[in-house]
Amino acid sequence: MNPVRGIALKVTAIALFSVMAALIKATADSVPPGQAVFFRSFFAMIVILVWLAQRGELQSGLKAQNKMGHVWRGLIGTSAMAMNFAALGMLPLPEVTAIGFTAPLLTVIFAAMFLGEEVRAFRLTAVGVGLVGVVIVLWPRLTIFEDSPEATVATLGVMLVLGSAVFRALAQIHIRQLVQTDQTSAIVFYFSLTATCLSLLTLPFGWVVPGLDVIAMLVTAGLIGGVAQIMLTSCYRFAPASVVAPFDYASMLFALLIGYVWFDEIPTAAMLVGASIVILAGVMIIWRERQLGLKRGKARPNVTPQG
């Protein structure tokens, strides 16, 4: 174990994902979300294949035991990605990031519903606190009674981010099941493959021939996404999940910085307050998961993570 290296990989991955989101946002006026999903997934898949080949794991790392599990994970994850990419063209980057923090809160609820995990008062309270923060972020955008194109676009963007959060939480539930039978490399690769194939189905619905600058940004987004995914996967080899998980919220800092420098987006007070509350709730859940993990470890010292 090397926690410092694990944390460094996690923070770097989060920073790269933030840059990737900014590149997608910068091209949102030029290409439809389905086309952006194709570039993001196809070029990430190439990076993942090269990485596996260099490690000598190209054959073993791509064995799929739960084939239908990969299909469902791909369908759900691709839906989440497409919704998020569409929302990036409608809302400021920091707001998309803040509202996206709804996903880990929903994962707690879905784990209880679909996996039978026990969720006690502490975590339910943390989820409730987090949802209050989400409402604070959303409230200025829920202008359903304001009749203007800008208000309509903003409201649609909010709905898309929330939809993306729901699907991302569902994807996490499927991943928790997939890791029991398949390697992480296979899960990452087959998601990219499925997303690439599904994105091609949107070809008849408005794909364009963008300029070279837009193509360069989309290809870069895909390559960066692939590298970030590898770093995210690798960080867990050097540090426990409970150690690196809180650094997910560094994405808020990167989103604020990139939004301000690149897109001239000034964060509102409501967004900052709401995001802070959501982050606090997320850290509470992570802390509780760590405490429960330590208790389980003391009770079952000889049980493997797969057990």
SVG drawing of the C-alpha trace seen along z (x, -y; Angstrom):
<svg xmlns="http://www.w3.org/2000/svg" viewBox="-46 -36 50 52">
<polyline fill="none" stroke="black" stroke-width="0.4" points="0.0,0.0 1.1,-3.5 -1.7,-5.9 0.1,-9.0 0.4,-7.6 -3.2,-6.4 -4.4,-9.9 -2.2,-11.5 -3.6,-9.2 -7.2,-9.9 -6.8,-13.7 -5.1,-13.6 -7.9,-11.4 -10.5,-13.8 -8.7,-16.8 -8.5,-15.0 -12.2,-14.2 -12.9,-17.9 -10.9,-18.9 -12.7,-16.3 -16.1,-17.7 -14.9,-21.2 -13.9,-20.0 -17.3,-18.4 -18.9,-21.6 -16.8,-23.7 -18.1,-21.5 -21.7,-21.3 -22.9,-24.0 -21.2,-22.2 -22.0,-18.5 -25.0,-16.6 -24.6,-14.6 -24.7,-11.2 -21.7,-12.2 -19.8,-13.4 -20.5,-10.1 -18.9,-8.3 -15.7,-10.3 -15.5,-10.0 -16.0,-6.2 -14.2,-5.2 -10.9,-6.9 -11.0,-6.0 -11.3,-2.3 -8.1,-2.6 -6.2,-4.0 -7.6,-1.1 -6.5,1.5 -3.0,0.1 -2.7,0.1 -3.8,3.7 -1.5,4.7 1.5,3.1 0.6,4.9 0.3,8.2 -3.3,8.5 -5.1,8.1 -6.5,11.6 -7.1,12.2 -8.3,8.6 -11.1,8.8 -12.8,12.0 -16.5,11.4 -18.2,13.8 -21.5,11.9 -22.2,10.8 -25.7,9.5 -24.4,7.6 -22.1,5.8 -24.9,5.0 -27.1,3.5 -24.2,1.6 -23.5,0.2 -27.1,-0.8 -27.4,-2.5 -24.0,-4.2 -24.4,-5.4 -27.7,-7.0 -26.1,-8.8 -23.2,-10.0 -25.5,-11.3 -27.7,-13.2 -24.7,-14.7 -23.1,-15.8 -26.4,-17.4 -26.7,-19.2 -23.1,-20.6 -24.3,-22.6 -27.2,-24.1 -25.8,-24.9 -22.5,-26.2 -19.9,-23.5 -19.8,-24.0 -23.6,-23.6 -23.6,-20.4 -20.8,-19.1 -22.7,-20.1 -26.0,-18.6 -24.1,-15.5 -23.1,-14.9 -26.7,-13.6 -25.5,-10.2 -23.6,-8.9 -26.6,-9.9 -28.9,-7.9 -26.5,-5.0 -27.1,-4.5 -30.9,-4.4 -30.6,-2.1 -28.2,0.3 -30.9,0.7 -33.7,1.2 -31.9,3.5 -29.1,5.2 -30.7,5.5 -28.0,3.5 -28.9,2.3 -29.1,-1.5 -29.5,-2.9 -30.4,-6.3 -27.0,-7.9 -26.7,-7.3 -30.3,-8.1 -29.8,-11.4 -26.7,-12.1 -28.7,-11.4 -31.5,-13.8 -28.9,-16.5 -27.4,-16.1 -30.7,-16.3 -31.4,-19.6 -28.1,-20.8 -29.2,-19.7 -32.5,-21.6 -30.6,-24.7 -28.5,-24.4 -31.5,-23.6 -33.9,-26.2 -32.8,-29.2 -32.9,-27.1 -36.4,-25.7 -38.1,-28.6 -41.0,-26.5 -43.3,-29.6 -41.0,-31.9 -41.8,-31.9 -38.4,-32.5 -36.1,-30.4 -33.3,-30.7 -35.4,-29.6 -36.7,-26.6 -33.2,-25.5 -32.0,-25.9 -34.8,-23.8 -34.2,-21.1 -30.5,-21.1 -31.4,-20.5 -33.7,-17.6 -31.0,-16.1 -28.3,-16.3 -30.8,-14.7 -31.6,-12.0 -27.9,-11.4 -27.4,-11.1 -30.1,-8.5 -28.6,-6.4 -25.1,-6.8 -26.3,-5.6 -28.0,-2.6 -24.7,-1.9 -22.9,-1.8 -25.3,0.9 -24.6,2.9 -20.8,2.4 -21.1,3.7 -22.5,6.9 -20.1,7.1 -17.0,6.9 -18.0,10.2 -17.4,12.1 -15.4,9.8 -12.2,7.9 -12.3,4.1 -10.4,3.8 -13.2,5.8 -15.9,3.7 -14.2,0.5 -13.5,1.8 -16.9,3.3 -18.6,0.1 -16.6,-1.9 -17.4,0.6 -21.1,0.6 -21.2,-3.2 -19.4,-3.4 -21.9,-1.0 -25.0,-2.7 -23.8,-6.2 -23.8,-5.0 -27.5,-4.5 -27.9,-8.3 -26.1,-8.8 -29.3,-9.4 -30.4,-12.0 -28.2,-15.0 -24.6,-14.1 -22.5,-16.8 -19.1,-17.2 -17.4,-19.5 -14.4,-21.7 -10.9,-20.4 -10.7,-22.4 -13.9,-20.7 -12.6,-17.3 -9.3,-17.9 -11.2,-18.7 -13.4,-15.7 -10.6,-13.3 -8.6,-14.9 -11.6,-14.4 -11.8,-10.7 -8.0,-10.2 -8.1,-12.1 -11.1,-10.2 -9.3,-6.9 -6.2,-8.0 -8.3,-9.3 -10.2,-6.0 -7.0,-4.0 -5.7,-6.3 -9.0,-6.0 -8.8,-2.2 -5.1,-2.1 -5.5,-4.3 -7.3,-1.6 -4.2,0.6 -2.3,-1.8 -4.9,-3.0 -8.2,-1.7 -11.4,-3.1 -12.3,-4.8 -9.0,-6.8 -9.4,-8.1 -13.2,-8.4 -13.4,-11.9 -11.1,-13.3 -14.0,-12.8 -15.2,-16.2 -12.1,-17.9 -14.0,-17.9 -16.0,-20.9 -12.8,-22.9 -11.6,-22.0 -15.1,-22.8 -15.1,-26.2 -11.6,-27.1 -12.2,-25.8 -15.7,-27.4 -14.3,-30.8 -11.2,-30.8 -12.5,-29.1 -16.2,-29.9 -16.4,-33.1 -18.9,-31.4 -19.3,-33.1 -20.7,-30.7 -23.8,-31.9 -24.1,-32.0 -26.9,-29.3 -24.7,-27.0 -21.7,-27.3 -23.8,-26.8 -25.8,-23.9 -22.6,-22.2 -20.9,-22.6 -23.9,-20.9 -23.9,-18.0 -20.1,-17.5 -20.6,-17.4 -23.3,-14.8 -21.1,-12.8 -18.1,-12.9 -20.5,-11.8 -21.5,-8.7 -17.9,-7.9 -16.9,-8.2 -19.7,-5.9 -18.8,-3.4 -15.3,-3.4 -16.4,-2.8 -18.7,0.1 -15.8,1.5 -13.5,1.5 -16.1,3.2 -16.6,5.9 -12.9,6.4 -12.6,7.0 -15.5,9.4 -14.3,11.3 -10.5,11.0 -10.1,13.9 -12.8,13.1 -11.7,11.7 -13.3,8.7 -15.2,11.0 -16.5,13.0"/>
</svg>
